[in-house]
Amino acid sequence: MDITKQIHNHSTWFTLTNDHDVSIIISDFGATVIAINTPDKDGNVANITLGFMHSHYYAQHHDYFGATVARVAGRLGGASWNGHQLDQNSGTNHIHGGDHPSISYSHWNLIKLIKTDGQIGAVLQYISPAGQNGYPGRLSISAMFVLDQNNKFTITYFGNTSAPTLFNPTTHIYFNLSGNAQRLINDSDLQVNADEIAETDAANVPTGTLLSVAETPFDFRQKTNLGDALSKLPNGLDTPFKLNTQTDSKPQLRLQDPLSGRKLAMHTNSNSLILFSTTGFEGDFLVDGTRTMTSQLGLAIEPQMLPDAPNHPGFGNIVITPDSPMIYQNSYTFN
Protein backbone atom coordinates (compact mmCIF):
# COMPACT_ATOMS: atom_id res chain seq x y z
CA MET A 1 0.00 0.00 0.00
CA ASP A 2 1.26 3.44 -0.82
CA ILE A 3 0.49 7.17 -0.69
CA THR A 4 1.94 9.59 -3.19
CA LYS A 5 1.30 13.28 -3.79
CA GLN A 6 1.53 15.63 -6.74
CA ILE A 7 1.35 19.41 -6.84
CA HIS A 8 -1.15 20.71 -9.44
CA ASN A 9 -1.11 24.52 -9.72
CA HIS A 10 -2.51 25.59 -6.34
CA SER A 11 -3.78 22.17 -5.23
CA THR A 12 -2.25 18.91 -4.06
CA TRP A 13 -3.47 15.51 -5.23
CA PHE A 14 -2.98 12.51 -2.95
CA THR A 15 -3.08 9.04 -4.52
CA LEU A 16 -4.01 6.12 -2.25
CA THR A 17 -3.08 2.73 -3.73
CA ASN A 18 -3.68 -0.72 -2.26
CA ASP A 19 -2.16 -4.06 -3.29
CA HIS A 20 -5.13 -5.03 -5.50
CA ASP A 21 -4.81 -2.39 -8.24
CA VAL A 22 -7.36 -0.06 -6.64
CA SER A 23 -6.33 3.56 -6.30
CA ILE A 24 -8.09 6.74 -5.19
CA ILE A 25 -7.00 10.29 -5.99
CA ILE A 26 -8.01 13.02 -3.52
CA SER A 27 -7.51 16.77 -3.95
CA ASP A 28 -7.24 19.37 -1.22
CA PHE A 29 -9.28 21.69 -3.46
CA GLY A 30 -12.82 21.05 -2.27
CA ALA A 31 -11.80 17.77 -0.56
CA THR A 32 -12.57 16.28 -3.95
CA VAL A 33 -12.43 12.68 -5.14
CA ILE A 34 -10.61 13.14 -8.45
CA ALA A 35 -10.63 9.50 -9.56
CA ILE A 36 -11.34 5.96 -8.41
CA ASN A 37 -9.37 3.43 -10.45
CA THR A 38 -10.46 -0.22 -10.30
CA PRO A 39 -9.85 -3.33 -12.43
CA ASP A 40 -12.52 -4.92 -14.62
CA LYS A 41 -13.15 -8.67 -14.89
CA ASP A 42 -10.11 -8.99 -17.16
CA GLY A 43 -7.83 -6.99 -14.90
CA ASN A 44 -7.89 -3.79 -16.95
CA VAL A 45 -7.73 -0.77 -14.63
CA ALA A 46 -9.80 2.32 -15.42
CA ASN A 47 -11.37 5.31 -13.66
CA ILE A 48 -15.01 4.69 -12.62
CA THR A 49 -15.86 8.30 -11.79
CA LEU A 50 -16.34 11.46 -13.85
CA GLY A 51 -13.86 14.25 -13.41
CA PHE A 52 -11.04 16.20 -15.03
CA MET A 53 -7.43 15.52 -15.96
CA HIS A 54 -6.23 18.95 -14.86
CA SER A 55 -6.87 20.82 -11.63
CA HIS A 56 -7.85 24.17 -13.14
CA TYR A 57 -10.99 22.63 -14.68
CA TYR A 58 -12.43 22.04 -11.20
CA ALA A 59 -12.45 25.77 -10.53
CA GLN A 60 -14.10 26.44 -13.89
CA HIS A 61 -16.92 23.88 -13.78
CA HIS A 62 -19.13 24.15 -10.70
CA ASP A 63 -20.97 20.87 -11.19
CA TYR A 64 -19.50 19.32 -8.02
CA PHE A 65 -17.54 16.54 -9.78
CA GLY A 66 -16.35 14.45 -6.82
CA ALA A 67 -16.53 17.40 -4.44
CA THR A 68 -17.32 17.49 -0.75
CA VAL A 69 -20.54 19.47 -0.32
CA ALA A 70 -21.04 21.32 2.99
CA ARG A 71 -22.25 22.77 5.27
CA VAL A 72 -25.53 21.37 3.98
CA ALA A 73 -25.97 19.29 0.84
CA GLY A 74 -29.13 19.60 -1.20
CA ARG A 75 -31.76 22.31 -1.03
CA LEU A 76 -33.18 24.29 1.87
CA GLY A 77 -36.54 25.83 1.04
CA GLY A 78 -36.72 29.59 1.61
CA ALA A 79 -32.97 29.78 2.32
CA SER A 80 -33.47 30.37 6.03
CA TRP A 81 -33.09 28.55 9.33
CA ASN A 82 -33.92 29.58 12.86
CA GLY A 83 -34.06 33.26 11.93
CA HIS A 84 -30.85 33.19 9.91
CA GLN A 85 -30.99 34.22 6.25
CA LEU A 86 -28.83 31.86 4.20
CA ASP A 87 -27.31 32.44 0.78
CA GLN A 88 -30.07 32.39 -1.85
CA ASN A 89 -28.19 30.65 -4.65
CA SER A 90 -31.04 28.63 -6.20
CA GLY A 91 -33.81 31.12 -6.86
CA THR A 92 -35.25 31.95 -3.46
CA ASN A 93 -33.81 28.74 -2.03
CA HIS A 94 -30.42 27.59 -0.79
CA ILE A 95 -28.41 24.74 -2.32
CA HIS A 96 -25.21 22.88 -1.46
CA GLY A 97 -24.13 25.16 1.36
CA GLY A 98 -24.04 28.43 -0.58
CA ASP A 99 -21.63 30.09 -2.99
CA HIS A 100 -20.02 32.86 -0.90
CA PRO A 101 -17.73 31.03 -0.87
CA SER A 102 -18.57 27.48 -1.90
CA ILE A 103 -16.81 25.06 0.41
CA SER A 104 -16.70 22.67 -2.56
CA TYR A 105 -14.38 25.09 -4.35
CA SER A 106 -12.22 26.17 -1.45
CA HIS A 107 -8.82 25.00 -0.23
CA TRP A 108 -8.79 22.41 2.58
CA ASN A 109 -5.80 21.89 4.86
CA LEU A 110 -4.04 18.55 5.16
CA ILE A 111 -4.14 17.44 8.79
CA LYS A 112 -2.41 14.09 8.44
CA LEU A 113 -1.72 11.09 6.25
CA ILE A 114 -2.68 7.60 7.44
CA LYS A 115 -0.59 4.51 6.76
CA THR A 116 -1.01 1.25 8.66
CA ASP A 117 -0.65 -2.41 7.70
CA GLY A 118 -4.16 -2.52 6.28
CA GLN A 119 -5.18 1.08 5.55
CA ILE A 120 -3.96 4.22 3.87
CA GLY A 121 -5.64 7.60 3.87
CA ALA A 122 -5.66 11.34 4.27
CA VAL A 123 -7.47 13.75 6.60
CA LEU A 124 -8.38 17.21 5.30
CA GLN A 125 -9.95 20.06 7.26
CA TYR A 126 -11.93 23.18 6.48
CA ILE A 127 -12.91 25.86 9.00
CA SER A 128 -16.14 27.68 8.10
CA PRO A 129 -16.33 30.92 10.09
CA ALA A 130 -19.51 32.07 11.78
CA GLY A 131 -21.73 33.90 9.33
CA GLN A 132 -20.33 32.26 6.21
CA ASN A 133 -23.20 31.90 3.73
CA GLY A 134 -25.47 33.05 6.56
CA TYR A 135 -24.87 30.11 8.89
CA PRO A 136 -24.35 30.69 12.60
CA GLY A 137 -21.43 29.12 14.42
CA ARG A 138 -17.81 28.47 13.55
CA LEU A 139 -17.91 24.98 12.02
CA SER A 140 -14.83 22.76 11.82
CA ILE A 141 -15.20 20.03 9.20
CA SER A 142 -12.72 17.16 8.93
CA ALA A 143 -12.91 14.75 6.00
CA MET A 144 -11.12 11.42 6.39
CA PHE A 145 -10.54 9.37 3.23
CA VAL A 146 -9.39 5.77 3.82
CA LEU A 147 -8.71 2.87 1.44
CA ASP A 148 -8.14 -0.65 2.77
CA GLN A 149 -6.90 -3.97 1.40
CA ASN A 150 -10.47 -5.23 0.98
CA ASN A 151 -11.09 -2.60 -1.71
CA LYS A 152 -13.29 -0.59 0.66
CA PHE A 153 -13.10 3.18 0.40
CA THR A 154 -14.53 5.03 3.40
CA ILE A 155 -15.25 8.74 3.71
CA THR A 156 -15.97 10.06 7.21
CA TYR A 157 -16.99 13.62 7.99
CA PHE A 158 -16.51 15.00 11.50
CA GLY A 159 -18.23 18.24 12.49
CA ASN A 160 -17.61 20.47 15.52
CA THR A 161 -19.27 23.84 16.06
CA SER A 162 -19.10 26.83 18.38
CA ALA A 163 -22.88 27.39 18.23
CA PRO A 164 -25.96 25.47 17.07
CA THR A 165 -25.98 25.26 13.28
CA LEU A 166 -26.75 22.89 10.40
CA PHE A 167 -24.46 20.10 9.18
CA ASN A 168 -25.39 17.63 6.44
CA PRO A 169 -22.42 16.98 4.13
CA THR A 170 -22.04 14.64 1.18
CA THR A 171 -19.52 13.60 -1.44
CA HIS A 172 -20.84 14.34 -4.92
CA ILE A 173 -19.26 11.50 -6.93
CA TYR A 174 -20.51 10.74 -10.44
CA PHE A 175 -20.04 7.02 -11.12
CA ASN A 176 -19.66 5.23 -14.46
CA LEU A 177 -18.55 1.64 -13.94
CA SER A 178 -17.77 1.04 -17.62
CA GLY A 179 -14.40 2.66 -16.92
CA ASN A 180 -13.03 5.88 -18.41
CA ALA A 181 -16.62 6.79 -19.40
CA GLN A 182 -16.55 4.34 -22.29
CA ARG A 183 -20.33 3.90 -22.26
CA LEU A 184 -23.42 5.58 -20.86
CA ILE A 185 -24.85 4.37 -17.55
CA ASN A 186 -27.83 2.79 -19.34
CA ASP A 187 -26.16 -0.63 -19.29
CA SER A 188 -25.74 -0.58 -15.50
CA ASP A 189 -27.93 -2.43 -13.01
CA LEU A 190 -29.02 -0.59 -9.87
CA GLN A 191 -30.49 -1.77 -6.58
CA VAL A 192 -31.51 0.59 -3.74
CA ASN A 193 -32.95 -0.45 -0.38
CA ALA A 194 -35.65 2.24 -0.33
CA ASP A 195 -39.44 1.89 -0.19
CA GLU A 196 -40.05 5.63 -0.52
CA ILE A 197 -38.85 8.77 -2.25
CA ALA A 198 -39.32 12.36 -1.14
CA GLU A 199 -41.80 14.29 -3.27
CA THR A 200 -40.34 17.55 -4.59
CA ASP A 201 -41.89 20.71 -6.01
CA ALA A 202 -41.08 22.52 -9.26
CA ALA A 203 -37.91 23.93 -7.69
CA ASN A 204 -36.88 20.42 -6.59
CA VAL A 205 -37.42 21.27 -2.92
CA PRO A 206 -39.06 18.49 -0.87
CA THR A 207 -42.70 19.06 0.01
CA GLY A 208 -42.51 16.91 3.13
CA THR A 209 -44.51 14.06 1.58
CA LEU A 210 -42.97 10.62 1.14
CA LEU A 211 -44.20 8.58 -1.82
CA SER A 212 -44.12 4.82 -2.26
CA VAL A 213 -41.88 3.56 -5.06
CA ALA A 214 -44.13 0.54 -5.67
CA GLU A 215 -45.30 0.23 -9.28
CA THR A 216 -43.25 3.27 -10.37
CA PRO A 217 -39.98 3.65 -12.29
CA PHE A 218 -38.39 4.65 -8.97
CA ASP A 219 -38.64 1.08 -7.66
CA PHE A 220 -35.08 -0.24 -7.48
CA ARG A 221 -35.67 -2.59 -4.56
CA GLN A 222 -34.71 -5.44 -6.88
CA LYS A 223 -31.83 -5.24 -9.33
CA THR A 224 -33.08 -3.12 -12.23
CA ASN A 225 -31.53 -2.09 -15.52
CA LEU A 226 -30.93 1.63 -15.26
CA GLY A 227 -31.58 2.29 -18.95
CA ASP A 228 -35.00 0.64 -18.75
CA ALA A 229 -35.94 2.74 -15.73
CA LEU A 230 -34.69 5.99 -17.25
CA SER A 231 -36.66 5.37 -20.44
CA LYS A 232 -39.78 5.80 -18.29
CA LEU A 233 -38.49 9.01 -16.64
CA PRO A 234 -38.29 11.83 -19.20
CA ASN A 235 -36.42 14.06 -16.74
CA GLY A 236 -34.30 11.24 -15.39
CA LEU A 237 -33.38 10.93 -11.74
CA ASP A 238 -32.69 13.87 -9.45
CA THR A 239 -34.43 12.17 -6.60
CA PRO A 240 -34.12 11.73 -2.80
CA PHE A 241 -34.55 8.06 -1.85
CA LYS A 242 -35.41 7.48 1.81
CA LEU A 243 -33.41 4.48 2.88
CA ASN A 244 -35.05 1.68 4.82
CA THR A 245 -32.07 1.26 7.14
CA GLN A 246 -29.17 3.23 8.56
CA THR A 247 -26.86 0.30 9.19
CA ASP A 248 -23.75 -1.37 7.88
CA SER A 249 -25.23 -4.88 7.96
CA LYS A 250 -25.88 -4.90 4.22
CA PRO A 251 -25.43 -2.35 1.43
CA GLN A 252 -28.17 0.21 0.88
CA LEU A 253 -27.11 0.54 -2.75
CA ARG A 254 -25.59 -1.80 -5.30
CA LEU A 255 -24.46 -0.76 -8.77
CA GLN A 256 -22.92 -3.03 -11.35
CA ASP A 257 -21.84 -2.93 -14.97
CA PRO A 258 -22.37 -6.40 -16.48
CA LEU A 259 -20.07 -5.79 -19.45
CA SER A 260 -16.99 -4.79 -17.44
CA GLY A 261 -17.90 -6.91 -14.43
CA ARG A 262 -17.30 -4.02 -12.05
CA LYS A 263 -19.51 -3.84 -8.95
CA LEU A 264 -20.03 -1.20 -6.27
CA ALA A 265 -21.68 -1.77 -2.88
CA MET A 266 -22.39 1.25 -0.72
CA HIS A 267 -23.14 1.78 2.99
CA THR A 268 -24.08 5.03 4.73
CA ASN A 269 -25.22 6.08 8.20
CA SER A 270 -27.42 8.78 6.62
CA ASN A 271 -31.12 8.22 5.93
CA SER A 272 -31.19 9.01 2.22
CA LEU A 273 -29.43 8.94 -1.11
CA ILE A 274 -29.90 11.54 -3.80
CA LEU A 275 -29.52 9.90 -7.20
CA PHE A 276 -28.86 12.16 -10.18
CA SER A 277 -28.70 10.45 -13.58
CA THR A 278 -27.24 13.47 -15.42
CA THR A 279 -30.21 13.25 -17.80
CA GLY A 280 -30.13 16.36 -19.99
CA PHE A 281 -26.67 17.34 -18.72
CA GLU A 282 -24.95 18.34 -21.95
CA GLY A 283 -21.63 20.16 -21.79
CA ASP A 284 -18.99 21.52 -24.12
CA PHE A 285 -16.16 20.18 -21.98
CA LEU A 286 -14.29 16.89 -21.86
CA VAL A 287 -14.71 14.43 -19.01
CA ASP A 288 -11.39 12.82 -18.01
CA GLY A 289 -9.97 14.30 -21.18
CA THR A 290 -11.67 11.58 -23.23
CA ARG A 291 -15.23 12.48 -24.21
CA THR A 292 -17.67 15.37 -24.13
CA MET A 293 -20.06 15.52 -21.19
CA THR A 294 -23.40 14.16 -22.33
CA SER A 295 -26.74 13.06 -20.91
CA GLN A 296 -26.59 9.93 -18.73
CA LEU A 297 -22.84 9.68 -18.75
CA GLY A 298 -22.74 9.34 -14.97
CA LEU A 299 -24.85 8.50 -11.93
CA ALA A 300 -24.23 10.88 -9.03
CA ILE A 301 -24.76 9.11 -5.71
CA GLU A 302 -25.11 11.60 -2.85
CA PRO A 303 -25.57 10.04 0.61
CA GLN A 304 -26.98 12.52 3.10
CA MET A 305 -29.84 13.13 5.48
CA LEU A 306 -33.04 13.93 3.61
CA PRO A 307 -32.79 17.38 2.02
CA ASP A 308 -34.70 20.28 3.58
CA ALA A 309 -34.80 18.25 6.81
CA PRO A 310 -35.21 21.25 9.18
CA ASN A 311 -38.52 22.09 7.51
CA HIS A 312 -40.08 18.60 7.72
CA PRO A 313 -40.64 16.58 10.89
CA GLY A 314 -39.44 13.03 10.43
CA PHE A 315 -36.78 13.88 7.84
CA GLY A 316 -34.00 13.60 10.42
CA ASN A 317 -31.91 15.86 12.60
CA ILE A 318 -29.08 17.86 11.00
CA VAL A 319 -28.66 20.39 13.83
CA ILE A 320 -25.18 20.19 15.33
CA THR A 321 -24.39 21.80 18.69
CA PRO A 322 -21.18 22.42 20.66
CA ASP A 323 -22.07 19.55 22.99
CA SER A 324 -23.05 17.12 20.22
CA PRO A 325 -20.50 16.78 17.42
CA MET A 326 -21.71 14.91 14.32
CA ILE A 327 -20.16 12.12 12.29
CA TYR A 328 -21.30 11.07 8.81
CA GLN A 329 -19.79 7.99 7.20
CA ASN A 330 -20.09 6.54 3.70
CA SER A 331 -18.26 3.51 2.37
CA TYR A 332 -17.85 2.13 -1.12
CA THR A 333 -16.65 -1.44 -1.74
CA PHE A 334 -15.41 -2.34 -5.22
CA ASN A 335 -15.40 -5.80 -6.78
Salt bridges, closest charged atoms under 4 A:
ASP2 OD1 - LYS115 NZ 3.67
ASP28 OD2 - HIS107 ND1 3.86
ASP87 OD2 - HIS100 ND1 3.04
ASP187 OD2 - ARG183 NH1 3.28
ASP195 OD1 - ARG221 NH1 3.30
ASP219 OD2 - ARG221 NH2 2.91
ASP257 OD2 - ARG183 NH2 2.84
GLU302 OE2 - HIS172 NE2 3.33
ASP308 OD2 - HIS312 NE2 2.77
